[in-house]
Amino acid sequence: MPSPIDALTAPARLQIRRWVLGAFPRDPAHGLDYDQPLGDAGLFGADSVTWKVHADFSGMLSGGLCALMLQTLHPLALAGVWDHSNFRADLVGRLRRTTAFVAGTTYAPRAPAQALIAKVRAIHQHVRGYAEDGRAYSADDPQLLTWVHVTEAYGFLEGFRRYGHLPLPAGAADRYYDEVRRVAEALGARDVPASEGAVAAYFERVRGELEFSERSRIVLGVLARVRLPVPIAGPSRDVFLGAGAALLPAWAQEHLQFGLGRRLQSRIAARALASVAPLVRAALSDGVASRSCGRVGVSPSQLRRWT
């Protein structure tokens, strides 16, 4: 029998569910079967830190937006997006494709997950050109792959830390970075940081290569105006975008020229997302993470505890 609190929050959970599934359909990976074959743990398995971190929608979406903001600072990575992406007209589509890839490589059985990686590798072979300063770039450059991976892994982990339901125990962050690098390496990345300390050292090394350009400003402007296909699209976007900005390292906020007003807005948005994250979690309790737990014969509750 539902508790009085469950009964009171049921309408809000139903509305949140409609919003999220409208923006990010239940099966964004175009037909992947998360239920079969039984016993197939995929690339990670239910006892991994990755399954727990990636099961939290609020942390993942805010973390993904944090990663996008970070990625605008790398001139070569940004050139690939600028030349080969229709981000101006379909940024939501780009977010959905990223969601599909992360969900598939995290939770799908091994063979479909590997097929997703092979598909992206094939696409990367055709993404190449020249940045504004004349330097050549290619999406299959191991260093650029490492940059994109590290920014995403950092954003997802920090999103989980800030808006998830489980405080990270000692060593969990290092385990996460060590686990998720296998996808980056399968895509062609090299020298991928495998611990929290290594990620901090990596950011310190690459900071000299980063810049806030006019292109960076334009992409951030598109991101700030994107309309999610949900009711009250503007406020929903502002909360998640601000909550994502709150995850940025202090040095990145400086690079992105975030003033005191923008930082205050981010802190307010972070508090707002933290307050509704439990409702979001409850509304999406039957997603691909839970289905994948069924495939390997464990309870989805395992994703909500460390032991």
DOBAFI-903863 format. One record per atom (N, C-alpha, C, O): x, y, z; residue in three letters. Coordinates in pm, whole numbers, plus 50000, padded with zeros to 5 digits. Example, Ala and Ser with C-alpha at 12.3 -4.5 7.8 and 13.67 -1.06 7.14 Angstrom:
BEGIN
513194943150780ALA;512304955050780ALA;513204967050780ALA;514244966850846ALA;512854977550708SER;513674989450714SER;512905000350787SER;513415011450804SER;
This chain:
BEGIN
500854988050000MET;500005000050000MET;500895012550000MET;501805013550082MET;500645021949909PRO;501505033749901PRO;501405042150027PRO;500355042950090PRO;502515048450063SER;502545057050180SER;501855070250147SER;501675073450030SER;501455078050251PRO;500855091350225PRO;501765100350143PRO;501295108050059PRO;503085099550166ILE;504025107850090ILE;504015103549943ILE;504025112049854ILE;504005090449918ASP;503945085549780ASP;502695090549709ASP;502745094549593ASP;501565090349782ALA;500315094849723ALA;500365109749689ALA;499875114049585ALA;500975117549779LEU;501065131949756LEU;501975135449639LEU;501705144849565LEU;503045127749623THR;504025130949518THR;503725124049385THR;504395126749285THR;502715115349382ALA;502435107749260ALA;502175116749139ALA;502735114149032ALA;501345127349151PRO;501125135849032PRO;502405142348982PRO;502625143248861PRO;503255146949074ALA;504505153149032ALA;505405143048964ALA;506055146148863ALA;505465130849019ARG;506305120548958ARG;505815117048818ARG;506615114948727ARG;504495116348800LEU;503935113248669LEU;504265124248570LEU;504585121448454LEU;504175136748612GLN;504495147848522GLN;505975147748484GLN;506325149748368GLN;506835145448583ILE;508265144848555ILE;508565133548457ILE;509365135148365ILE;507915122248477ARG;508115110848388ARG;507745114448244ARG;508475111148150ARG;506615121148227ARG;506185125248092ARG;507205134848031ARG;507535133747913ARG;507675144248110TRP;508645154048058TRP;509925147248012TRP;510415149647902TRP;510445138648100VAL;511745132448069VAL;511625123147949VAL;512475123547860VAL;510595114847947LEU;510455105447836LEU;510085112547706LEU;510335107247597LEU;509485124547716GLY;509245132247596GLY;510525137747537GLY;510705137947415GLY;511425142147624ALA;512695147747578ALA;513695136847542ALA;514445138247445ALA;513705126047621PHE;514655115147600PHE;513885102047603PHE;513715096047709PHE;513415097347486PRO;512555085447481PRO;513195073547552PRO;514415072447564PRO;512315064447599ARG;512765053047677ARG;513825044847607ARG;514745039847671ARG;513705043447475ASP;514695035347403ASP;515435044147304ASP;515225042947184ASP;516295053147353PRO;516975062547264PRO;518025055747177PRO;518515061747082PRO;518375043447208ALA;519435036747134ALA;518895028747016ALA;519585019946963ALA;517645031846974HIS;517115026546849HIS;517045011246847HIS;517655004746761HIS;516305005746942GLY;516014991546933GLY;516934982447011GLY;516834970246995GLY;517824987547093LEU;518664978647173LEU;517804970847271LEU;516904976447333LEU;518094958047285ASP;517374949447378ASP;518164948747508ASP;519224942547513ASP;517644955147613TYR;518314954947743TYR;517894943047828TYR;518414941247938TYR;516944935047779ASP;516414923847857ASP;517054910447823ASP;516994901147903ASP;517654909347708GLN;518234896647661GLN;519614899147601GLN;519884910247554GLN;520514889147602PRO;520334875747659PRO;520574875647809PRO;521374883347861PRO;519864866947877LEU;519984865948021LEU;521414862748062LEU;522084854547999LEU;521864869248166GLY;523194866648220GLY;524304874748156GLY;525424874648206GLY;524024881848048ASP;525054889847980ASP;525254903048056ASP;524364911648056ASP;526394904548119ALA;526664916348203ALA;527094928548124ALA;527274939148183ALA;527274927347994GLY;527714938647916GLY;529174941947942GLY;529964933247978GLY;529514954647926LEU;530914958747942LEU;531284961248088LEU;532474961948120LEU;530294962448178PHE;530614966348315PHE;530024956948420PHE;530764951448502PHE;528724954948418GLY;528084946348515GLY;527474953848631GLY;527844965348659GLY;526544947348700ALA;525744953948803ALA;526554957648926ALA;526134966249002ALA;527704951448947ASP;528514954849064ASP;529494966149036ASP;530304969549122ASP;529434972048918SER;530354982848883SER;529874996148940SER;528684997948965SER;530805005348959VAL;530455019048996VAL;529725025748880VAL;528835033948901VAL;530105022348759THR;529525028548640THR;528015026448633THR;527285035848603THR;527545014348661TRP;526095011948659TRP;525385020948760TRP;524295025848731TRP;525975023148876LYS;525325031448977LYS;525315046148936LYS;524295052848944LYS;526465051048891VAL;526575065148854VAL;525655068348736VAL;524965078548738VAL;525645059948636HIS;524885062848514HIS;523395060248528HIS;522635062848435HIS;522965055048642ALA;521545052648664ALA;520805065048712ALA;519575065048716ALA;521525075448748ASP;520905087348805ASP;520695097948697ASP;521655104248652ASP;519445100048656PHE;519155108948543PHE;519585123248571PHE;520185129748485PHE;519285128348689SER;519615142348719SER;521105144748711SER;521545154648652SER;521885135648769GLY;523335137048763GLY;523875135748623GLY;524825142648586GLY;523285126748544MET;523785124448408MET;523485136248316MET;524355140448240MET;522255141548323LEU;521925152748233LEU;522705165248272LEU;523265172048185LEU;522745168448400SER;523525180148441SER;525005178048413SER;525695187348373SER;525495165748434GLY;526895162948406GLY;527215163648258GLY;528285168148220GLY;526275159148175GLY;526485160048031GLY;526545174447984GLY;527345177747896GLY;525715183048041LEU;525755197248006LEU;527045203748055LEU;527605212347988LEU;527515199648172CYS;528815204248221CYS;529905200548122CYS;530775208648091CYS;529865188048072ALA;530875183547975ALA;530815191747847ALA;531855195347792ALA;529605194747798LEU;529485202747676LEU;530125216447695LEU;530795221447605LEU;529905222447810MET;530505235547835MET;532025234647838MET;532715243247783MET;532545224347902LEU;533985222347903LEU;534525220447762LEU;535565225947727LEU;533815212647682GLN;534315209247549GLN;534395221447456GLN;535175221347361GLN;533605231847484THR;533695243847400THR;535025250947414THR;535345259747334THR;535815247247515LEU;537085253947539LEU;538235248247458LEU;539305254447452LEU;538055236747397HIS;539155230647320HIS;538985234047172HIS;538025229347110HIS;539875242047114PRO;539655246746976PRO;539495235546874PRO;538685236846782PRO;540245224746887LEU;540155213946787LEU;538875205946804LEU;538225202446706LEU;538515202946928ALA;537265195746951ALA;536075204346907ALA;535115199246849ALA;536155217246935LEU;535065226246896LEU;534965227546745LEU;533865228846691LEU;536095227146676ALA;536075228146529ALA;535315216546468ALA;534585218446370ALA;535465204546523GLY;534735193046472GLY;533245194746488GLY;532475191446397GLY;532815199846604VAL;531395202446626VAL;530905213346532VAL;529825212246474VAL;531705223746516TRP;531335235146433TRP;531155231046286TRP;530205235446220TRP;532055222746236ASP;532055219146093ASP;531155207346059ASP;530675206445946ASP;530915198446153HIS;530255185746119HIS;529005182946200HIS;528495171746197HIS;528485192846271SER;527305190746354SER;526255201246321SER;526595212646289SER;524995197346329ASN;523915207146311ASN;523415211846448ASN;522205212546473ASN;524375214946535PHE;524025218446672PHE;523105230546679PHE;522295231746772PHE;523225239646581ARG;522395251746586ARG;520915248346573ARG;520075254546639ARG;520585238446487ALA;519195234946461ALA;518705223246545ALA;517505221846567ALA;519615214746591ASP;519175202346656ASP;520105198546771ASP;520665187646773ASP;520255207546866LEU;521085204346981LEU;520455193447066LEU;521155185247124LEU;519115193247073VAL;518445182647146VAL;518755168947085VAL;518955159147156VAL;518805168546950GLY;519155155946884GLY;520545151446921GLY;520795139546940GLY;521465160946930ARG;522825157446971ARG;522835151747113ARG;523515141847140ARG;522075158047204LEU;521995153147341LEU;521395139147344LEU;521845130547419LEU;520375136847261ARG;519765123547257ARG;520745113047206ARG;520785101947259ARG;521535116547106ARG;522495106847053ARG;523565103547157ARG;523985091947170ARG;524005113747229THR;524975111147336THR;524355102347444THR;525005093147494THR;523085105247480THR;522385097147578THR;522295082647531THR;522505073447610THR;521975080747404ALA;521845067347349ALA;523165059847357ALA;523185048047394ALA;524255066547323PHE;525555059947325PHE;525965056147467PHE;526435045047491PHE;525785065347560VAL;526195062447697VAL;525325051347757VAL;525835042347823VAL;524015052047733ALA;523125041547785ALA;523485028047725ALA;523545017947796ALA;523725027747594GLY;524015015147528GLY;525325009047571GLY;525404997047597GLY;526375017247579THR;527675011847617THR;527735008447766THR;528555000347808THR;526865014647846THR;526845011547989THR;526044998948019THR;526524990148090THR;524824998047963TYR;523884987848010TYR;523564976847910TYR;523094966147950TYR;523794979047783ALA;523414968847685ALA;524294956447699ALA;525394957347754ALA;523844945047649PRO;524724933347644PRO;525994936247566PRO;526064946047491PRO;526994927947583ARG;528324930847531ARG;528334933047380ARG;528894942947333ARG;527734924247303ALA;527824925247157ALA;527194938247105ALA;527824945147025ALA;525964941847146PRO;525404954647101PRO;526224966647146PRO;526364976447073PRO;526774966047267ALA;527604977147315ALA;528844978647227ALA;529204989747190ALA;529464967647193GLN;530644968247107GLN;530264973046967GLN;531054979946901GLN;529074969346921ALA;528614973946788ALA;528414989146789ALA;528724995846690ALA;527894994546900LEU;527745009146910LEU;529095016146900LEU;529235026246832LEU;530085010646969ILE;531425016446965ILE;531985015846823ILE;532575025646776ILE;531795004646755ALA;532285003246617ALA;531595013246525ALA;532225018846435ALA;530305015546547LYS;529565025146464LYS;530115039246481LYS;530305046446383LYS;530365043146606VAL;530905056546632VAL;532315057846575VAL;532665068346521VAL;533115047446587ARG;534465047846529ARG;534395050146378ARG;535185057746322ARG;533445043646314ALA;533305045446168ALA;532895059746134ALA;533385065346036ALA;532015065446214ILE;531605079446191ILE;532785088746209ILE;532955098246132ILE;533605086246311HIS;534745094946340HIS;535735095546224HIS;536425105646208HIS;535815085146146GLN;536765085046035GLN;536495096045932GLN;537385100045858GLN;535245100845929HIS;534865110945829HIS;534795125045888HIS;534495134545816HIS;535075126346017VAL;534995139446081VAL;536415144846093VAL;537145141546186VAL;536785153245998ARG;538125159045996ARG;538085172245922ARG;537155174945846ARG;539095180445945GLY;539135193545879GLY;540215202145940GLY;541215197045990GLY;540005215145937TYR;540995224645987TYR;540325234646081TYR;539255239846051TYR;540975237046192ALA;540465246846288ALA;540715260946237ALA;541345262846133ALA;540215270846310GLU;540355284746268GLU;541815288946255GLU;542145297446172GLU;542695282946335ASP;544115286746328ASP;544895278546226ASP;546115279446220ASP;544185270346146GLY;544835262646041GLY;545295248846081GLY;545735241145996GLY;545195245446210ARG;545615232146252ARG;544615221646206ARG;543405223746210ARG;545145210246163ALA;544275199346122ALA;543695192446246ALA;544345191646350ALA;542475187646233TYR;541865179746339TYR;541165167646278TYR;540805167746161TYR;540995157446358SER;540205145846318SER;539575139946442SER;540195139746548SER;538335135346429ALA;537615130246545ALA;538215117446600ALA;537945113846714ALA;539015110546519ASP;539655098446570ASP;541055100946625ASP;541805091446649ASP;541425113646644ASP;542675117146709ASP;542625112046853ASP;541725116046928ASP;543555103546895PRO;543505098147032PRO;543465108947140PRO;542805107147242PRO;544155120047118GLN;544165130547220GLN;542805137547231GLN;542355140647341GLN;542155139847116LEU;540825145947122LEU;539815136347183LEU;538945140547258LEU;539925123547152LEU;539045113647212LEU;539215113347364LEU;538235112047438LEU;540445114647408THR;540695114847553THR;540065127247615THR;539445126247721THR;540195138747551TRP;539595151047602TRP;538085149647617TRP;537525152747722TRP;537415144947511VAL;535955143647516VAL;535555133747625VAL;534615136147701VAL;536275122647632HIS;535955112747734HIS;536135118247875HIS;535245116647959HIS;537245124747902VAL;537525129548038VAL;536495139948080VAL;536035139848194VAL;536135149047990THR;535145159148026THR;533795152648058THR;533115156848152THR;533415142447982GLU;532145135748008GLU;532205127848138GLU;531305128848221GLU;533265120148158ALA;533375112248280ALA;533395121348402ALA;532755118348503ALA;534135132348394TYR;534185141948504TYR;532765147248532TYR;532335147448647TYR;532065151548427GLY;530725157148447GLY;529765147048507GLY;529015150348599GLY;529775134748456PHE;528845124648508PHE;529135121548655PHE;528215120548735PHE;530405120148689LEU;530745116848827LEU;530395128348921LEU;529845126149029LEU;530715140748880GLU;530395152148966GLU;528885154148976GLU;528395158349081GLU;528155151248868GLY;526695152048874GLY;526135142148974GLY;525215145349050GLY;526685130048974PHE;526245120049071PHE;526575124449212PHE;525775123049304PHE;527765129849229ARG;528165134649362ARG;527215145349415ARG;526845145249532ARG;526825154349327ARG;526045165949370ARG;524545162849381ARG;523875167649472ARG;524025154849288TYR;522585153149280TYR;522115138649299TYR;520915136049301TYR;523065129449311GLY;522705115449329GLY;522325112449473GLY;522295121349557GLY;522045100049498HIS;521505095949627HIS;522515088649714HIS;522215085349829HIS;523715086049663LEU;524705078249735LEU;525995086249754LEU;526635089849654LEU;526395089149876PRO;527725095049895PRO;528785085249846PRO;528705073249873PRO;529775090149774LEU;530815081449720LEU;531735076449832LEU;532315084549904LEU;531855063449848PRO;532815058349948PRO;534245059649897PRO;534465062349779PRO;535175057849985ALA;536585058749948ALA;536885049149834ALA;536495037449838ALA;537565054149733GLY;537975045849620GLY;536965044749508GLY;537315040049399GLY;535705048849530ALA;534685047149426ALA;534955055949305ALA;534745051749191ALA;535415068149329ALA;535705077149217ALA;536825071349130ALA;536745071749008ALA;537865066149194ASP;538955060049118ASP;538465047949040ASP;538855045848925ASP;537625040049102ARG;537075028349032ARG;536275032748910ARG;536365026548804ARG;535495043348926TYR;534675048148814TYR;535565052148696TYR;535335047848583TYR;536565060448722TYR;537425064848612TYR;538165053048549TYR;538375052848428TYR;538545043448629ASP;539245031848575ASP;538325023148491ASP;538755017248392ASP;537045022348531GLU;536085014348454GLU;535745020848320GLU;535825014448216GLU;535355033648323VAL;534805039748202VAL;535855042348095VAL;535525044547979VAL;537125042048133ARG;538135044548030ARG;538165033447926ARG;538695035347816ARG;537605021747958ARG;537635010847860ARG;536815014447735ARG;537145010047625ARG;535755022447751VAL;534985026947633VAL;535815036847553VAL;535875035847430VAL;536455046347621ALA;537305055947550ALA;538415049047475ALA;538705052447360ALA;539045039347537GLU;540155032147472GLU;539645023847355GLU;540345022447254GLU;538455018347367ALA;537865010847254ALA;537575020147137ALA;537605015847021ALA;537295032847165LEU;537075042747059LEU;538385047646997LEU;538385053646890LEU;539515045147065GLY;540805049147012GLY;541565058947098GLY;542655063347060GLY;541015062647216ALA;541735071747306ALA;542955064747364ALA;542985052547376ALA;543945072647400ARG;545175067147459ARG;545555075247582ARG;545215086947595ARG;546285068647673ASP;546745075247797ASP;545565081547872ASP;545635092947917ASP;544505073847884VAL;543285078947949VAL;543475078548100VAL;543835068148155VAL;543225089648170PRO;543375089748316PRO;542485079248381PRO;541325077648345PRO;543055072048477ALA;542345060848539ALA;542055063048687ALA;541705053548757ALA;542175075348735SER;541875078248874SER;541515093048886SER;541735100848793SER;540965096649001GLU;540585110549022GLU;541815119649020GLU;541775130548964GLU;542885115249082GLY;544115123149081GLY;544665124748941GLY;545155135448905GLY;544585114048861ALA;545075114748724ALA;544225124148639ALA;544755130948551ALA;542925124748665VAL;542055134048593VAL;542405148448628VAL;542465157048540VAL;542645151148756ALA;543035164748797ALA;544355168648731ALA;544505179948686ALA;545305159248727ALA;546595162148664ALA;546425164248513ALA;547095172648454ALA;545525156648452TYR;545255158148309TYR;544705172148279TYR;545185178848187TYR;543715176448355PHE;543165189748333PHE;544255200548349PHE;544295210248274PHE;545115198648446GLU;546195208348467GLU;547105208848345GLU;547555219648306GLU;547365197348284ARG;548255196848165ARG;547625203548044ARG;548315210547970ARG;546325201548023VAL;545705206347899VAL;545205220647908VAL;544805226347806VAL;545215226548025ARG;544655240048038ARG;545325250047946ARG;544685259447900ARG;546615248247919GLY;547305257347829GLY;546825256447685GLY;547095265547607GLY;546135245647648GLU;545625243947512GLU;544215249547495GLU;543705250047383GLU;543595253947603LEU;542195257947600LEU;542065272947579LEU;542935280847617LEU;540945276747518GLU;540665291047500GLU;539165293247486GLU;538425284547440GLU;538745305147528PHE;537345309047514PHE;537245318147392PHE;537595329847399PHE;536775312647282SER;536735319747155SER;535325324647125SER;534385322047199SER;535215331747014GLU;533885336046970GLU;533015323946937GLU;531805324146961GLU;533625313546882ARG;532865301246858ARG;532355295346989ARG;531215290746997ARG;533205295547092SER;532765290747224SER;531545298447269SER;530565292747317SER;531605311547254ARG;530495320147297ARG;529215316747221ARG;528135316347280ARG;529335314347091ILE;528155311347009ILE;527545298047050ILE;526325297147065ILE;528365287747071VAL;527825274747110VAL;527155275647246VAL;526085269947266VAL;527765282847340LEU;527135284447471LEU;525815292047458LEU;524865289447533LEU;525755301547364GLY;524505308647342GLY;523405299547290GLY;522255300547333GLY;523765290547198VAL;522785280747148VAL;522325271847262VAL;521135268847275VAL;523265267647345LEU;522925259047458LEU;521985266147555LEU;521065260147609LEU;522225279047576ALA;521395286747669ALA;519985288947617ALA;519075291947695ALA;519785287447485ARG;518455289747427ARG;517745277047385ARG;516615277547338ARG;518395265347402VAL;517795252947356VAL;516455250747425VAL;516305253647544VAL;515495245547352ARG;514175242947407ARG;513955227747410ARG;513805221247307ARG;513935222447530LEU;513625208347545LEU;512155206147512LEU;511325214747543LEU;511805194747449PRO;510405192247412PRO;509575188147533PRO;509025177147536PRO;509485196947632VAL;508725194347754VAL;507995207147792VAL;508355217947745VAL;506965205947878PRO;506325218247928PRO;507335226648006PRO;508355221648053PRO;507035239448019ILE;507915249448082ILE;509375246748045ILE;510255245248130ILE;509595246347912ALA;510915242547859ALA;512015251747907ALA;513105247147941ALA;511755264747910GLY;512795274147950GLY;513275271948092GLY;514475270248114GLY;512365271948191PRO;512815269448328PRO;513465255748346PRO;514445254548420PRO;512945245448280SER;513555232148291SER;514995232548242SER;515895227148306SER;515205238848127ARG;516555240248073ARG;517445248148167ARG;518585244348192ARG;516915259148219ASP;517745267748303ASP;518195260648430ASP;519315262548475ASP;517315252348487VAL;517695245048607VAL;518815235248576VAL;519835234848646VAL;518635227148471PHE;519655217048440PHE;520945223548391PHE;522035218948426PHE;520835234048312LEU;522035240648263LEU;522795247348376LEU;524015246348385LEU;522055254148464GLY;522705260348578GLY;523305250048672GLY;524395252048725GLY;522595239048692ALA;523115228348777ALA;524355222048716ALA;525275217948787ALA;524395221348582GLY;525595216248515GLY;526755225948529GLY;527895221648551GLY;526485238848517ALA;527545248848533ALA;528115248648674ALA;529305251448694ALA;527285245248772ALA;527755244548911ALA;528775233448932ALA;529505233549030ALA;528805223848840LEU;529755212648851LEU;531125216048794LEU;532095208648818LEU;531235226848720LEU;532495230248654LEU;533585233248756LEU;533315239048861LEU;534825229348726PRO;535925233648813PRO;536035248948812PRO;535615255448716PRO;536595254448919ALA;536715269048928ALA;537495274648810ALA;537145285348759ALA;538555267648766TRP;539355272848655TRP;538545273348526TRP;538755282148444TRP;537615263748508ALA;536785263648387ALA;535775274948390ALA;535495281048286ALA;535205277848507GLN;534295289048517GLN;535005302148481GLN;534415310948419GLN;536255303348521GLU;537035315248484GLU;537275315648334GLU;537105326148271GLU;537685304348275HIS;537895303648130HIS;536635307648054HIS;536695314547952HIS;535485303048104LEU;534215305648037LEU;533655319448069LEU;532575323048025LEU;534415327148147GLN;534065340948181GLN;532735341948255GLN;531925350848229GLN;532515332548348PHE;531325333048431PHE;531555343248542PHE;532455341648625PHE;530745353748543GLY;530845363848647GLY;530125359648774GLY;529605348448783GLY;530085368548872LEU;529455365449000LEU;527965362548983LEU;527425353749049LEU;527305370048893GLY;525885367648870GLY;525615353848816GLY;524705346948862GLY;526405349748718ARG;526225336348659ARG;526515325448761ARG;525835315148765ARG;527515327548843ARG;527845317448944ARG;526755316549050ARG;526445305649099ARG;526165327849086LEU;525055327649181LEU;523855320149122LEU;523235312149191LEU;523545322948996GLN;522455315748930GLN;522705300748929GLN;521785292848947GLN;523955296848908SER;524295282648905SER;524075276249041SER;523575264949050SER;524455283349146ARG;524255277849281ARG;522775276249313ARG;522365266449375ARG;521965285849270ILE;520515285049293ILE;519935273149215ILE;519115265649267ILE;520365271649089ALA;519885260549008ALA;520305247049067ALA;519545237449063ALA;521525246549121ALA;522005234149182ALA;521125230349301ALA;520795218649317ALA;520755240049383ARG;519885237149496ARG;518505232449448ARG;517915223349506ARG;518015238849341ALA;516705235049288ALA;516725220649237ALA;515815212949265ALA;517775217049162LEU;517835203449109LEU;518005193349222LEU;517395182649220LEU;518835196649321ALA;519015187449433ALA;517695184849505ALA;517475173849556ALA;516825194849509SER;515555193249580SER;514575184449503SER;513775177449565SER;514615184749370VAL;513665176649292VAL;514265163449245VAL;513535154849195VAL;515565161449261ALA;516205149249213ALA;515575136549268ALA;515435126749194ALA;515185136049397PRO;514535123849445PRO;513235120649371PRO;512945108949346PRO;512455130949336LEU;511235128549258LEU;511565123449119LEU;510895114449067LEU;512595129349057VAL;513015124748924VAL;513425110048931VAL;513075102048845VAL;514175106649033ARG;514665092949049ARG;513485083249065ARG;513465072549003ARG;512515087149147ALA;511355078549169ALA;510515077149043ALA;509945066549017ALA;510425087848965ALA;509615087548843ALA;510215078848735ALA;509505074248645ALA;511515076348741LEU;512195068948635LEU;512805055948687LEU;513865051648643LEU;512115049748781SER;512675037948847SER;512675025448761SER;513245015248800SER;512035025948644ASP;511955013948559ASP;512695015848426ASP;512285010248325ASP;513765023648427GLY;514515026348304GLY;515425014948264GLY;515325003848316GLY;516355017948170VAL;517205007348117VAL;518125001448223VAL;518494989748214VAL;518485009448325ALA;519335003948431ALA;518614992848506ALA;519194982248532ALA;517324995148540SER;516554984948610SER;516324972848522SER;516414961448569SER;516024975048394ARG;515814963848303ARG;517084955548290ARG;517024943248282ARG;518224962048288SER;519484954948275SER;519794946848401SER;520394936048393SER;519374951948516CYS;519514944048639CYS;518734931148627CYS;519204920548667CYS;517524931948572GLY;516734919848551GLY;517424910048460GLY;517334897848480GLY;518124915048360ARG;518834906248266ARG;519914898148335ARG;520164886648298ARG;520574903948435VAL;521664896948502VAL;521244891048636VAL;522074885948711VAL;519934891848667GLY;519414884948783GLY;519684891448916GLY;519824884449017GLY;519744904748920VAL;519904911649048VAL;518784921849063VAL;518174925948965VAL;518534925849186SER;517504935749212SER;518004949749176SER;519164953049202SER;517134958049117PRO;517544971949089PRO;517964979449216PRO;518664989449207PRO;517534974649332SER;517944981249456SER;519454980849475SER;520014988749550SER;520114971449406GLN;521574970649416GLN;522234983449364GLN;523334986949406GLN;521554990249272LEU;522105002749218LEU;521985014249318LEU;522545024949296LEU;521255011949426ARG;521025022649525ARG;521805020249654ARG;521505026249757ARG;522805011649648ARG;523655009349765ARG;525025004749716ARG;525175000649602ARG;526005005649804TRP;527365001749769TRP;527704987549807TRP;528644981849752TRP;526954981649899THR;527264967949942THR;526084958849917THR;526154946949946THR;
